[in-house]
Amino acid sequence: MAGSSHGHTPAAWTGVTIAFIGFCIAGAFMVMAEPLGFWAGMVVVAIGGVIGWVMSAMGLGMPKDQHKDLSVLLPGKAEPASAKS
């Protein structure tokens, strides 16, 4: 995936960083057996996803024309209908 710039955008980095912090919060509170803190961490995870989506919609994500059909990368799958032999 490194060759396709997968996830190398400000929207992706910001969303994943916030979600990771939320998972750390939720994990810490789960160990401490505090359900309220756990759910607060899960809310932070959801907020990370929303912020990443909003930033992508604002143009800080990968442009739509750079997205590829990943089914052509799977072994044993047929070529797409538009491919010419």
N, CA, C and O atoms as a Maestro MAE file, in Angstrom:
{
 s_m_m2io_version
 :::
 2.0.0
}

f_m_ct {
 s_m_title
 :::
 protein
 m_atom[340] {
  # First column is atom index #
  i_m_mmod_type
  r_m_x_coord
  r_m_y_coord
  r_m_z_coord
  i_m_residue_number
  s_m_chain_name
  s_m_pdb_residue_name
  s_m_pdb_atom_name
  i_m_atomic_number
  :::
  1 25 0.806 -1.202 0.000 1 A "MET " " N  " 7
  2 3 0.000 0.000 0.000 1 A "MET " " CA " 6
  3 2 0.850 1.266 0.000 1 A "MET " " C  " 6
  4 15 0.341 2.343 -0.311 1 A "MET " " O  " 8
  5 25 2.105 1.164 0.335 2 A "ALA " " N  " 7
  6 3 2.933 2.356 0.408 2 A "ALA " " CA " 6
  7 2 3.068 3.036 -0.945 2 A "ALA " " C  " 6
  8 15 3.183 4.260 -1.015 2 A "ALA " " O  " 8
  9 25 3.055 2.259 -2.017 3 A "GLY " " N  " 7
  10 3 3.200 2.833 -3.340 3 A "GLY " " CA " 6
  11 2 1.972 3.586 -3.810 3 A "GLY " " C  " 6
  12 15 2.069 4.376 -4.749 3 A "GLY " " O  " 8
  13 25 0.828 3.374 -3.197 4 A "SER " " N  " 7
  14 3 -0.402 4.031 -3.639 4 A "SER " " CA " 6
  15 2 -0.776 5.235 -2.784 4 A "SER " " C  " 6
  16 15 -1.859 5.792 -2.963 4 A "SER " " O  " 8
  17 25 0.073 5.649 -1.875 5 A "SER " " N  " 7
  18 3 -0.200 6.781 -0.975 5 A "SER " " CA " 6
  19 2 -1.437 6.551 -0.139 5 A "SER " " C  " 6
  20 15 -2.133 7.499 0.224 5 A "SER " " O  " 8
  21 25 -1.715 5.294 0.168 6 A "HIS " " N  " 7
  22 3 -2.902 4.949 0.946 6 A "HIS " " CA " 6
  23 2 -2.804 5.528 2.350 6 A "HIS " " C  " 6
  24 15 -1.932 5.138 3.127 6 A "HIS " " O  " 8
  25 25 -3.686 6.448 2.675 7 A "GLY " " N  " 7
  26 3 -3.754 6.998 4.020 7 A "GLY " " CA " 6
  27 2 -2.776 8.108 4.329 7 A "GLY " " C  " 6
  28 15 -2.698 8.565 5.470 7 A "GLY " " O  " 8
  29 25 -2.029 8.550 3.332 8 A "HIS " " N  " 7
  30 3 -1.045 9.609 3.578 8 A "HIS " " CA " 6
  31 2 -1.672 10.972 3.315 8 A "HIS " " C  " 6
  32 15 -1.205 11.729 2.465 8 A "HIS " " O  " 8
  33 25 -2.743 11.278 4.061 9 A "THR " " N  " 7
  34 3 -3.425 12.559 3.930 9 A "THR " " CA " 6
  35 2 -3.669 13.128 5.324 9 A "THR " " C  " 6
  36 15 -3.715 12.379 6.300 9 A "THR " " O  " 8
  37 25 -3.825 14.453 5.425 10 A "PRO " " N  " 7
  38 3 -4.122 15.039 6.740 10 A "PRO " " CA " 6
  39 2 -5.405 14.481 7.362 10 A "PRO " " C  " 6
  40 15 -5.475 14.298 8.577 10 A "PRO " " O  " 8
  41 25 -6.410 14.214 6.542 11 A "ALA " " N  " 7
  42 3 -7.674 13.670 7.076 11 A "ALA " " CA " 6
  43 2 -7.452 12.303 7.696 11 A "ALA " " C  " 6
  44 15 -7.961 12.020 8.781 11 A "ALA " " O  " 8
  45 25 -6.695 11.451 7.013 12 A "ALA " " N  " 7
  46 3 -6.449 10.104 7.524 12 A "ALA " " CA " 6
  47 2 -5.618 10.143 8.803 12 A "ALA " " C  " 6
  48 15 -5.953 9.476 9.781 12 A "ALA " " O  " 8
  49 25 -4.550 10.911 8.801 13 A "TRP " " N  " 7
  50 3 -3.688 10.979 9.979 13 A "TRP " " CA " 6
  51 2 -4.448 11.526 11.187 13 A "TRP " " C  " 6
  52 15 -4.318 11.000 12.292 13 A "TRP " " O  " 8
  53 25 -5.233 12.570 10.983 14 A "THR " " N  " 7
  54 3 -5.972 13.175 12.096 14 A "THR " " CA " 6
  55 2 -7.032 12.215 12.634 14 A "THR " " C  " 6
  56 15 -7.130 12.017 13.845 14 A "THR " " O  " 8
  57 25 -7.817 11.625 11.750 15 A "GLY " " N  " 7
  58 3 -8.866 10.702 12.185 15 A "GLY " " CA " 6
  59 2 -8.320 9.498 12.919 15 A "GLY " " C  " 6
  60 15 -8.859 9.101 13.952 15 A "GLY " " O  " 8
  61 25 -7.252 8.910 12.393 16 A "VAL " " N  " 7
  62 3 -6.670 7.724 13.026 16 A "VAL " " CA " 6
  63 2 -6.014 8.082 14.362 16 A "VAL " " C  " 6
  64 15 -6.105 7.311 15.317 16 A "VAL " " O  " 8
  65 25 -5.363 9.228 14.438 17 A "THR " " N  " 7
  66 3 -4.728 9.637 15.696 17 A "THR " " CA " 6
  67 2 -5.773 9.843 16.797 17 A "THR " " C  " 6
  68 15 -5.581 9.400 17.930 17 A "THR " " O  " 8
  69 25 -6.877 10.515 16.461 18 A "ILE " " N  " 7
  70 3 -7.929 10.730 17.455 18 A "ILE " " CA " 6
  71 2 -8.557 9.398 17.858 18 A "ILE " " C  " 6
  72 15 -8.818 9.169 19.039 18 A "ILE " " O  " 8
  73 25 -8.801 8.516 16.882 19 A "ALA " " N  " 7
  74 3 -9.378 7.204 17.199 19 A "ALA " " CA " 6
  75 2 -8.434 6.388 18.075 19 A "ALA " " C  " 6
  76 15 -8.881 5.702 18.995 19 A "ALA " " O  " 8
  77 25 -7.132 6.455 17.798 20 A "PHE " " N  " 7
  78 3 -6.149 5.731 18.615 20 A "PHE " " CA " 6
  79 2 -6.161 6.233 20.057 20 A "PHE " " C  " 6
  80 15 -6.093 5.437 20.993 20 A "PHE " " O  " 8
  81 25 -6.245 7.538 20.237 21 A "ILE " " N  " 7
  82 3 -6.325 8.100 21.588 21 A "ILE " " CA " 6
  83 2 -7.594 7.596 22.283 21 A "ILE " " C  " 6
  84 15 -7.569 7.272 23.470 21 A "ILE " " O  " 8
  85 25 -8.697 7.533 21.540 22 A "GLY " " N  " 7
  86 3 -9.942 7.014 22.104 22 A "GLY " " CA " 6
  87 2 -9.823 5.556 22.526 22 A "GLY " " C  " 6
  88 15 -10.334 5.175 23.579 22 A "GLY " " O  " 8
  89 25 -9.149 4.727 21.710 23 A "PHE " " N  " 7
  90 3 -8.937 3.336 22.082 23 A "PHE " " CA " 6
  91 2 -8.069 3.227 23.335 23 A "PHE " " C  " 6
  92 15 -8.311 2.369 24.185 23 A "PHE " " O  " 8
  93 25 -7.065 4.088 23.454 24 A "CYS " " N  " 7
  94 3 -6.227 4.077 24.666 24 A "CYS " " CA " 6
  95 2 -7.035 4.447 25.903 24 A "CYS " " C  " 6
  96 15 -6.896 3.827 26.957 24 A "CYS " " O  " 8
  97 25 -7.881 5.464 25.763 25 A "ILE " " N  " 7
  98 3 -8.744 5.868 26.883 25 A "ILE " " CA " 6
  99 2 -9.682 4.720 27.264 25 A "ILE " " C  " 6
  100 15 -9.805 4.371 28.438 25 A "ILE " " O  " 8
  101 25 -10.343 4.138 26.253 26 A "ALA " " N  " 7
  102 3 -11.282 3.047 26.524 26 A "ALA " " CA " 6
  103 2 -10.569 1.852 27.142 26 A "ALA " " C  " 6
  104 15 -11.100 1.227 28.060 26 A "ALA " " O  " 8
  105 25 -9.378 1.526 26.657 27 A "GLY " " N  " 7
  106 3 -8.627 0.398 27.201 27 A "GLY " " CA " 6
  107 2 -8.221 0.622 28.646 27 A "GLY " " C  " 6
  108 15 -8.308 -0.288 29.471 27 A "GLY " " O  " 8
  109 25 -7.778 1.835 28.951 28 A "ALA " " N  " 7
  110 3 -7.373 2.137 30.330 28 A "ALA " " CA " 6
  111 2 -8.560 2.020 31.284 28 A "ALA " " C  " 6
  112 15 -8.436 1.447 32.366 28 A "ALA " " O  " 8
  113 25 -9.698 2.560 30.886 29 A "PHE " " N  " 7
  114 3 -10.875 2.501 31.759 29 A "PHE " " CA " 6
  115 2 -11.460 1.099 31.833 29 A "PHE " " C  " 6
  116 15 -12.099 0.749 32.825 29 A "PHE " " O  " 8
  117 25 -11.250 0.286 30.791 30 A "MET " " N  " 7
  118 3 -11.719 -1.096 30.861 30 A "MET " " CA " 6
  119 2 -10.918 -1.860 31.911 30 A "MET " " C  " 6
  120 15 -11.478 -2.645 32.677 30 A "MET " " O  " 8
  121 25 -9.616 -1.629 31.944 31 A "VAL " " N  " 7
  122 3 -8.771 -2.288 32.946 31 A "VAL " " CA " 6
  123 2 -9.145 -1.841 34.353 31 A "VAL " " C  " 6
  124 15 -9.090 -2.627 35.299 31 A "VAL " " O  " 8
  125 25 -9.525 -0.571 34.482 32 A "MET " " N  " 7
  126 3 -9.921 -0.045 35.796 32 A "MET " " CA " 6
  127 2 -11.371 -0.379 36.145 32 A "MET " " C  " 6
  128 15 -11.852 0.010 37.210 32 A "MET " " O  " 8
  129 25 -12.071 -1.094 35.264 33 A "ALA " " N  " 7
  130 3 -13.464 -1.495 35.467 33 A "ALA " " CA " 6
  131 2 -14.374 -0.282 35.697 33 A "ALA " " C  " 6
  132 15 -15.206 -0.277 36.604 33 A "ALA " " O  " 8
  133 25 -14.200 0.729 34.868 34 A "GLU " " N  " 7
  134 3 -15.028 1.938 34.923 34 A "GLU " " CA " 6
  135 2 -15.803 2.063 33.610 34 A "GLU " " C  " 6
  136 15 -15.276 2.603 32.637 34 A "GLU " " O  " 8
  137 25 -17.040 1.574 33.566 35 A "PRO " " N  " 7
  138 3 -17.799 1.579 32.306 35 A "PRO " " CA " 6
  139 2 -18.018 2.972 31.707 35 A "PRO " " C  " 6
  140 15 -17.995 3.126 30.486 35 A "PRO " " O  " 8
  141 25 -18.226 3.974 32.540 36 A "LEU " " N  " 7
  142 3 -18.460 5.321 32.024 36 A "LEU " " CA " 6
  143 2 -17.235 5.835 31.264 36 A "LEU " " C  " 6
  144 15 -17.376 6.425 30.193 36 A "LEU " " O  " 8
  145 25 -16.055 5.618 31.803 37 A "GLY " " N  " 7
  146 3 -14.830 6.027 31.126 37 A "GLY " " CA " 6
  147 2 -14.602 5.252 29.840 37 A "GLY " " C  " 6
  148 15 -14.126 5.802 28.847 37 A "GLY " " O  " 8
  149 25 -14.951 3.952 29.865 38 A "PHE " " N  " 7
  150 3 -14.831 3.140 28.654 38 A "PHE " " CA " 6
  151 2 -15.691 3.719 27.546 38 A "PHE " " C  " 6
  152 15 -15.215 3.902 26.426 38 A "PHE " " O  " 8
  153 25 -16.948 4.010 27.841 39 A "TRP " " N  " 7
  154 3 -17.841 4.537 26.817 39 A "TRP " " CA " 6
  155 2 -17.436 5.936 26.378 39 A "TRP " " C  " 6
  156 15 -17.657 6.311 25.227 39 A "TRP " " O  " 8
  157 25 -16.848 6.709 27.278 40 A "ALA " " N  " 7
  158 3 -16.320 8.019 26.886 40 A "ALA " " CA " 6
  159 2 -15.195 7.837 25.864 40 A "ALA " " C  " 6
  160 15 -15.109 8.592 24.896 40 A "ALA " " O  " 8
  161 25 -14.346 6.852 26.072 41 A "GLY " " N  " 7
  162 3 -13.289 6.558 25.103 41 A "GLY " " CA " 6
  163 2 -13.859 6.125 23.767 41 A "GLY " " C  " 6
  164 15 -13.330 6.498 22.720 41 A "GLY " " O  " 8
  165 25 -14.937 5.338 23.783 42 A "MET " " N  " 7
  166 3 -15.554 4.907 22.531 42 A "MET " " CA " 6
  167 2 -16.187 6.089 21.797 42 A "MET " " C  " 6
  168 15 -16.227 6.101 20.567 42 A "MET " " O  " 8
  169 25 -16.679 7.077 22.538 43 A "VAL " " N  " 7
  170 3 -17.200 8.299 21.914 43 A "VAL " " CA " 6
  171 2 -16.065 9.043 21.219 43 A "VAL " " C  " 6
  172 15 -16.250 9.574 20.124 43 A "VAL " " O  " 8
  173 25 -14.895 9.083 21.847 44 A "VAL " " N  " 7
  174 3 -13.727 9.728 21.225 44 A "VAL " " CA " 6
  175 2 -13.351 8.996 19.933 44 A "VAL " " C  " 6
  176 15 -12.984 9.635 18.947 44 A "VAL " " O  " 8
  177 25 -13.441 7.666 19.932 45 A "VAL " " N  " 7
  178 3 -13.169 6.896 18.711 45 A "VAL " " CA " 6
  179 2 -14.133 7.319 17.603 45 A "VAL " " C  " 6
  180 15 -13.707 7.552 16.471 45 A "VAL " " O  " 8
  181 25 -15.408 7.419 17.911 46 A "ALA " " N  " 7
  182 3 -16.407 7.829 16.917 46 A "ALA " " CA " 6
  183 2 -16.156 9.249 16.433 46 A "ALA " " C  " 6
  184 15 -16.316 9.544 15.248 46 A "ALA " " O  " 8
  185 25 -15.764 10.123 17.343 47 A "ILE " " N  " 7
  186 3 -15.451 11.502 16.966 47 A "ILE " " CA " 6
  187 2 -14.275 11.529 15.991 47 A "ILE " " C  " 6
  188 15 -14.267 12.328 15.055 47 A "ILE " " O  " 8
  189 25 -13.287 10.666 16.202 48 A "GLY " " N  " 7
  190 3 -12.153 10.587 15.273 48 A "GLY " " CA " 6
  191 2 -12.604 10.222 13.874 48 A "GLY " " C  " 6
  192 15 -12.121 10.789 12.895 48 A "GLY " " O  " 8
  193 25 -13.533 9.275 13.774 49 A "GLY " " N  " 7
  194 3 -14.062 8.906 12.463 49 A "GLY " " CA " 6
  195 2 -14.814 10.036 11.799 49 A "GLY " " C  " 6
  196 15 -14.671 10.264 10.598 49 A "GLY " " O  " 8
  197 25 -15.615 10.746 12.577 50 A "VAL " " N  " 7
  198 3 -16.381 11.869 12.036 50 A "VAL " " CA " 6
  199 2 -15.444 12.990 11.594 50 A "VAL " " C  " 6
  200 15 -15.638 13.565 10.522 50 A "VAL " " O  " 8
  201 25 -14.443 13.306 12.390 51 A "ILE " " N  " 7
  202 3 -13.505 14.367 12.032 51 A "ILE " " CA " 6
  203 2 -12.731 13.997 10.766 51 A "ILE " " C  " 6
  204 15 -12.524 14.847 9.900 51 A "ILE " " O  " 8
  205 25 -12.301 12.741 10.649 52 A "GLY " " N  " 7
  206 3 -11.611 12.298 9.434 52 A "GLY " " CA " 6
  207 2 -12.502 12.422 8.215 52 A "GLY " " C  " 6
  208 15 -12.047 12.853 7.156 52 A "GLY " " O  " 8
  209 25 -13.774 12.049 8.352 53 A "TRP " " N  " 7
  210 3 -14.724 12.131 7.240 53 A "TRP " " CA " 6
  211 2 -14.968 13.588 6.847 53 A "TRP " " C  " 6
  212 15 -14.994 13.916 5.661 53 A "TRP " " O  " 8
  213 25 -15.147 14.466 7.843 54 A "VAL " " N  " 7
  214 3 -15.382 15.888 7.567 54 A "VAL " " CA " 6
  215 2 -14.164 16.503 6.886 54 A "VAL " " C  " 6
  216 15 -14.308 17.257 5.923 54 A "VAL " " O  " 8
  217 25 -12.969 16.187 7.377 55 A "MET " " N  " 7
  218 3 -11.757 16.726 6.754 55 A "MET " " CA " 6
  219 2 -11.609 16.225 5.322 55 A "MET " " C  " 6
  220 15 -11.171 16.971 4.447 55 A "MET " " O  " 8
  221 25 -11.969 14.974 5.079 56 A "SER " " N  " 7
  222 3 -11.920 14.437 3.722 56 A "SER " " CA " 6
  223 2 -12.915 15.166 2.828 56 A "SER " " C  " 6
  224 15 -12.606 15.473 1.676 56 A "SER " " O  " 8
  225 25 -14.097 15.444 3.347 57 A "ALA " " N  " 7
  226 3 -15.104 16.181 2.585 57 A "ALA " " CA " 6
  227 2 -14.657 17.611 2.306 57 A "ALA " " C  " 6
  228 15 -15.079 18.213 1.318 57 A "ALA " " O  " 8
  229 25 -13.806 18.156 3.168 58 A "MET " " N  " 7
  230 3 -13.286 19.507 2.974 58 A "MET " " CA " 6
  231 2 -12.138 19.547 1.964 58 A "MET " " C  " 6
  232 15 -11.621 20.619 1.651 58 A "MET " " O  " 8
  233 25 -11.742 18.383 1.457 59 A "GLY " " N  " 7
  234 3 -10.682 18.346 0.455 59 A "GLY " " CA " 6
  235 2 -9.322 17.975 1.000 59 A "GLY " " C  " 6
  236 15 -8.330 18.071 0.278 59 A "GLY " " O  " 8
  237 25 -9.241 17.555 2.255 60 A "LEU " " N  " 7
  238 3 -7.959 17.202 2.849 60 A "LEU " " CA " 6
  239 2 -7.665 15.709 2.780 60 A "LEU " " C  " 6
  240 15 -6.674 15.242 3.341 60 A "LEU " " O  " 8
  241 25 -8.520 14.965 2.099 61 A "GLY " " N  " 7
  242 3 -8.311 13.527 1.928 61 A "GLY " " CA " 6
  243 2 -7.807 13.219 0.533 61 A "GLY " " C  " 6
  244 15 -7.408 14.117 -0.209 61 A "GLY " " O  " 8
  245 25 -7.827 11.936 0.181 62 A "MET " " N  " 7
  246 3 -7.387 11.519 -1.141 62 A "MET " " CA " 6
  247 2 -8.446 11.892 -2.175 62 A "MET " " C  " 6
  248 15 -9.633 11.647 -1.957 62 A "MET " " O  " 8
  249 25 -8.034 12.481 -3.296 63 A "PRO " " N  " 7
  250 3 -9.007 12.803 -4.349 63 A "PRO " " CA " 6
  251 2 -9.701 11.543 -4.860 63 A "PRO " " C  " 6
  252 15 -9.094 10.473 -4.911 63 A "PRO " " O  " 8
  253 25 -10.975 11.671 -5.238 64 A "LYS " " N  " 7
  254 3 -11.770 10.523 -5.672 64 A "LYS " " CA " 6
  255 2 -11.179 9.839 -6.901 64 A "LYS " " C  " 6
  256 15 -11.297 8.620 -7.028 64 A "LYS " " O  " 8
  257 25 -10.551 10.579 -7.806 65 A "ASP " " N  " 7
  258 3 -10.031 9.968 -9.026 65 A "ASP " " CA " 6
  259 2 -8.797 9.104 -8.774 65 A "ASP " " C  " 6
  260 15 -8.378 8.368 -9.667 65 A "ASP " " O  " 8
  261 25 -8.209 9.173 -7.586 66 A "GLN " " N  " 7
  262 3 -7.047 8.351 -7.273 66 A "GLN " " CA " 6
  263 2 -7.423 7.013 -6.650 66 A "GLN " " C  " 6
  264 15 -6.560 6.150 -6.487 66 A "GLN " " O  " 8
  265 25 -8.693 6.824 -6.299 67 A "HIS " " N  " 7
  266 3 -9.134 5.552 -5.737 67 A "HIS " " CA " 6
  267 2 -9.128 4.509 -6.844 67 A "HIS " " C  " 6
  268 15 -9.543 4.792 -7.967 67 A "HIS " " O  " 8
  269 25 -8.664 3.319 -6.535 68 A "LYS " " N  " 7
  270 3 -8.562 2.250 -7.516 68 A "LYS " " CA " 6
  271 2 -9.511 1.118 -7.151 68 A "LYS " " C  " 6
  272 15 -9.903 0.968 -5.994 68 A "LYS " " O  " 8
  273 25 -9.874 0.322 -8.156 69 A "ASP " " N  " 7
  274 3 -10.664 -0.876 -7.935 69 A "ASP " " CA " 6
  275 2 -9.726 -1.947 -7.393 69 A "ASP " " C  " 6
  276 15 -8.889 -2.464 -8.134 69 A "ASP " " O  " 8
  277 25 -9.852 -2.285 -6.119 70 A "LEU " " N  " 7
  278 3 -8.918 -3.211 -5.482 70 A "LEU " " CA " 6
  279 2 -9.177 -4.664 -5.868 70 A "LEU " " C  " 6
  280 15 -8.350 -5.526 -5.573 70 A "LEU " " O  " 8
  281 25 -10.296 -4.956 -6.516 71 A "SER " " N  " 7
  282 3 -10.565 -6.341 -6.881 71 A "SER " " CA " 6
  283 2 -9.580 -6.856 -7.922 71 A "SER " " C  " 6
  284 15 -9.396 -8.068 -8.037 71 A "SER " " O  " 8
  285 25 -8.946 -5.976 -8.678 72 A "VAL " " N  " 7
  286 3 -7.975 -6.427 -9.680 72 A "VAL " " CA " 6
  287 2 -6.679 -6.878 -9.022 72 A "VAL " " C  " 6
  288 15 -5.865 -7.541 -9.665 72 A "VAL " " O  " 8
  289 25 -6.472 -6.535 -7.763 73 A "LEU " " N  " 7
  290 3 -5.254 -6.916 -7.065 73 A "LEU " " CA " 6
  291 2 -5.354 -8.280 -6.407 73 A "LEU " " C  " 6
  292 15 -4.340 -8.842 -5.992 73 A "LEU " " O  " 8
  293 25 -6.572 -8.824 -6.304 74 A "LEU " " N  " 7
  294 3 -6.769 -10.100 -5.641 74 A "LEU " " CA " 6
  295 2 -6.454 -11.247 -6.588 74 A "LEU " " C  " 6
  296 15 -6.939 -11.248 -7.719 74 A "LEU " " O  " 8
  297 25 -5.652 -12.230 -6.163 75 A "PRO " " N  " 7
  298 3 -5.333 -13.345 -7.050 75 A "PRO " " CA " 6
  299 2 -6.559 -14.220 -7.291 75 A "PRO " " C  " 6
  300 15 -7.380 -14.422 -6.396 75 A "PRO " " O  " 8
  301 25 -6.670 -14.736 -8.512 76 A "GLY " " N  " 7
  302 3 -7.766 -15.632 -8.842 76 A "GLY " " CA " 6
  303 2 -9.061 -14.936 -9.195 76 A "GLY " " C  " 6
  304 15 -10.060 -15.602 -9.465 76 A "GLY " " O  " 8
  305 25 -9.072 -13.633 -9.199 77 A "LYS " " N  " 7
  306 3 -10.285 -12.887 -9.553 77 A "LYS " " CA " 6
  307 2 -10.265 -12.554 -11.037 77 A "LYS " " C  " 6
  308 15 -9.202 -12.352 -11.623 77 A "LYS " " O  " 8
  309 25 -11.433 -12.500 -11.633 78 A "ALA " " N  " 7
  310 3 -11.539 -12.160 -13.046 78 A "ALA " " CA " 6
  311 2 -11.210 -10.696 -13.271 78 A "ALA " " C  " 6
  312 15 -11.342 -9.866 -12.371 78 A "ALA " " O  " 8
  313 25 -10.783 -10.395 -14.475 79 A "GLU " " N  " 7
  314 3 -10.492 -9.017 -14.854 79 A "GLU " " CA " 6
  315 2 -11.787 -8.207 -14.866 79 A "GLU " " C  " 6
  316 15 -12.852 -8.768 -15.123 79 A "GLU " " O  " 8
  317 25 -11.725 -6.933 -14.600 80 A "PRO " " N  " 7
  318 3 -12.921 -6.101 -14.694 80 A "PRO " " CA " 6
  319 2 -13.444 -6.094 -16.131 80 A "PRO " " C  " 6
  320 15 -12.685 -6.347 -17.067 80 A "PRO " " O  " 8
  321 25 -14.720 -5.810 -16.309 81 A "ALA " " N  " 7
  322 3 -15.349 -5.833 -17.627 81 A "ALA " " CA " 6
  323 2 -14.717 -4.827 -18.574 81 A "ALA " " C  " 6
  324 15 -14.722 -5.041 -19.786 81 A "ALA " " O  " 8
  325 25 -14.173 -3.735 -18.051 82 A "SER " " N  " 7
  326 3 -13.610 -2.698 -18.898 82 A "SER " " CA " 6
  327 2 -12.179 -3.011 -19.348 82 A "SER " " C  " 6
  328 15 -11.650 -2.318 -20.216 82 A "SER " " O  " 8
  329 25 -11.548 -4.032 -18.781 83 A "ALA " " N  " 7
  330 3 -10.171 -4.360 -19.138 83 A "ALA " " CA " 6
  331 2 -10.120 -5.045 -20.498 83 A "ALA " " C  " 6
  332 15 -10.975 -5.866 -20.831 83 A "ALA " " O  " 8
  333 25 -9.099 -4.689 -21.278 84 A "LYS " " N  " 7
  334 3 -8.937 -5.293 -22.604 84 A "LYS " " CA " 6
  335 2 -7.776 -6.263 -22.585 84 A "LYS " " C  " 6
  336 15 -6.762 -6.008 -21.936 84 A "LYS " " O  " 8
  337 25 -7.915 -7.381 -23.295 85 A "SER " " N  " 7
  338 3 -6.855 -8.384 -23.337 85 A "SER " " CA " 6
  339 2 -5.863 -8.070 -24.415 85 A "SER " " C  " 6
  340 15 -4.896 -8.810 -24.599 85 A "SER " " O  " 8
  :::
 }
 m_bond[339] {
  # First column is bond index #
  i_m_from
  i_m_to
  i_m_order
  :::
  1 1 2 1
  2 2 3 1
  3 3 4 2
  4 3 5 1
  5 5 6 1
  6 6 7 1
  7 7 8 2
  8 7 9 1
  9 9 10 1
  10 10 11 1
  11 11 12 2
  12 11 13 1
  13 13 14 1
  14 14 15 1
  15 15 16 2
  16 15 17 1
  17 17 18 1
  18 18 19 1
  19 19 20 2
  20 19 21 1
  21 21 22 1
  22 22 23 1
  23 23 24 2
  24 23 25 1
  25 25 26 1
  26 26 27 1
  27 27 28 2
  28 27 29 1
  29 29 30 1
  30 30 31 1
  31 31 32 2
  32 31 33 1
  33 33 34 1
  34 34 35 1
  35 35 36 2
  36 35 37 1
  37 37 38 1
  38 38 39 1
  39 39 40 2
  40 39 41 1
  41 41 42 1
  42 42 43 1
  43 43 44 2
  44 43 45 1
  45 45 46 1
  46 46 47 1
  47 47 48 2
  48 47 49 1
  49 49 50 1
  50 50 51 1
  51 51 52 2
  52 51 53 1
  53 53 54 1
  54 54 55 1
  55 55 56 2
  56 55 57 1
  57 57 58 1
  58 58 59 1
  59 59 60 2
  60 59 61 1
  61 61 62 1
  62 62 63 1
  63 63 64 2
  64 63 65 1
  65 65 66 1
  66 66 67 1
  67 67 68 2
  68 67 69 1
  69 69 70 1
  70 70 71 1
  71 71 72 2
  72 71 73 1
  73 73 74 1
  74 74 75 1
  75 75 76 2
  76 75 77 1
  77 77 78 1
  78 78 79 1
  79 79 80 2
  80 79 81 1
  81 81 82 1
  82 82 83 1
  83 83 84 2
  84 83 85 1
  85 85 86 1
  86 86 87 1
  87 87 88 2
  88 87 89 1
  89 89 90 1
  90 90 91 1
  91 91 92 2
  92 91 93 1
  93 93 94 1
  94 94 95 1
  95 95 96 2
  96 95 97 1
  97 97 98 1
  98 98 99 1
  99 99 100 2
  100 99 101 1
  101 101 102 1
  102 102 103 1
  103 103 104 2
  104 103 105 1
  105 105 106 1
  106 106 107 1
  107 107 108 2
  108 107 109 1
  109 109 110 1
  110 110 111 1
  111 111 112 2
  112 111 113 1
  113 113 114 1
  114 114 115 1
  115 115 116 2
  116 115 117 1
  117 117 118 1
  118 118 119 1
  119 119 120 2
  120 119 121 1
  121 121 122 1
  122 122 123 1
  123 123 124 2
  124 123 125 1
  125 125 126 1
  126 126 127 1
  127 127 128 2
  128 127 129 1
  129 129 130 1
  130 130 131 1
  131 131 132 2
  132 131 133 1
  133 133 134 1
  134 134 135 1
  135 135 136 2
  136 135 137 1
  137 137 138 1
  138 138 139 1
  139 139 140 2
  140 139 141 1
  141 141 142 1
  142 142 143 1
  143 143 144 2
  144 143 145 1
  145 145 146 1
  146 146 147 1
  147 147 148 2
  148 147 149 1
  149 149 150 1
  150 150 151 1
  151 151 152 2
  152 151 153 1
  153 153 154 1
  154 154 155 1
  155 155 156 2
  156 155 157 1
  157 157 158 1
  158 158 159 1
  159 159 160 2
  160 159 161 1
  161 161 162 1
  162 162 163 1
  163 163 164 2
  164 163 165 1
  165 165 166 1
  166 166 167 1
  167 167 168 2
  168 167 169 1
  169 169 170 1
  170 170 171 1
  171 171 172 2
  172 171 173 1
  173 173 174 1
  174 174 175 1
  175 175 176 2
  176 175 177 1
  177 177 178 1
  178 178 179 1
  179 179 180 2
  180 179 181 1
  181 181 182 1
  182 182 183 1
  183 183 184 2
  184 183 185 1
  185 185 186 1
  186 186 187 1
  187 187 188 2
  188 187 189 1
  189 189 190 1
  190 190 191 1
  191 191 192 2
  192 191 193 1
  193 193 194 1
  194 194 195 1
  195 195 196 2
  196 195 197 1
  197 197 198 1
  198 198 199 1
  199 199 200 2
  200 199 201 1
  201 201 202 1
  202 202 203 1
  203 203 204 2
  204 203 205 1
  205 205 206 1
  206 206 207 1
  207 207 208 2
  208 207 209 1
  209 209 210 1
  210 210 211 1
  211 211 212 2
  212 211 213 1
  213 213 214 1
  214 214 215 1
  215 215 216 2
  216 215 217 1
  217 217 218 1
  218 218 219 1
  219 219 220 2
  220 219 221 1
  221 221 222 1
  222 222 223 1
  223 223 224 2
  224 223 225 1
  225 225 226 1
  226 226 227 1
  227 227 228 2
  228 227 229 1
  229 229 230 1
  230 230 231 1
  231 231 232 2
  232 231 233 1
  233 233 234 1
  234 234 235 1
  235 235 236 2
  236 235 237 1
  237 237 238 1
  238 238 239 1
  239 239 240 2
  240 239 241 1
  241 241 242 1
  242 242 243 1
  243 243 244 2
  244 243 245 1
  245 245 246 1
  246 246 247 1
  247 247 248 2
  248 247 249 1
  249 249 250 1
  250 250 251 1
  251 251 252 2
  252 251 253 1
  253 253 254 1
  254 254 255 1
  255 255 256 2
  256 255 257 1
  257 257 258 1
  258 258 259 1
  259 259 260 2
  260 259 261 1
  261 261 262 1
  262 262 263 1
  263 263 264 2
  264 263 265 1
  265 265 266 1
  266 266 267 1
  267 267 268 2
  268 267 269 1
  269 269 270 1
  270 270 271 1
  271 271 272 2
  272 271 273 1
  273 273 274 1
  274 274 275 1
  275 275 276 2
  276 275 277 1
  277 277 278 1
  278 278 279 1
  279 279 280 2
  280 279 281 1
  281 281 282 1
  282 282 283 1
  283 283 284 2
  284 283 285 1
  285 285 286 1
  286 286 287 1
  287 287 288 2
  288 287 289 1
  289 289 290 1
  290 290 291 1
  291 291 292 2
  292 291 293 1
  293 293 294 1
  294 294 295 1
  295 295 296 2
  296 295 297 1
  297 297 298 1
  298 298 299 1
  299 299 300 2
  300 299 301 1
  301 301 302 1
  302 302 303 1
  303 303 304 2
  304 303 305 1
  305 305 306 1
  306 306 307 1
  307 307 308 2
  308 307 309 1
  309 309 310 1
  310 310 311 1
  311 311 312 2
  312 311 313 1
  313 313 314 1
  314 314 315 1
  315 315 316 2
  316 315 317 1
  317 317 318 1
  318 318 319 1
  319 319 320 2
  320 319 321 1
  321 321 322 1
  322 322 323 1
  323 323 324 2
  324 323 325 1
  325 325 326 1
  326 326 327 1
  327 327 328 2
  328 327 329 1
  329 329 330 1
  330 330 331 1
  331 331 332 2
  332 331 333 1
  333 333 334 1
  334 334 335 1
  335 335 336 2
  336 335 337 1
  337 337 338 1
  338 338 339 1
  339 339 340 2
  :::
 }
}
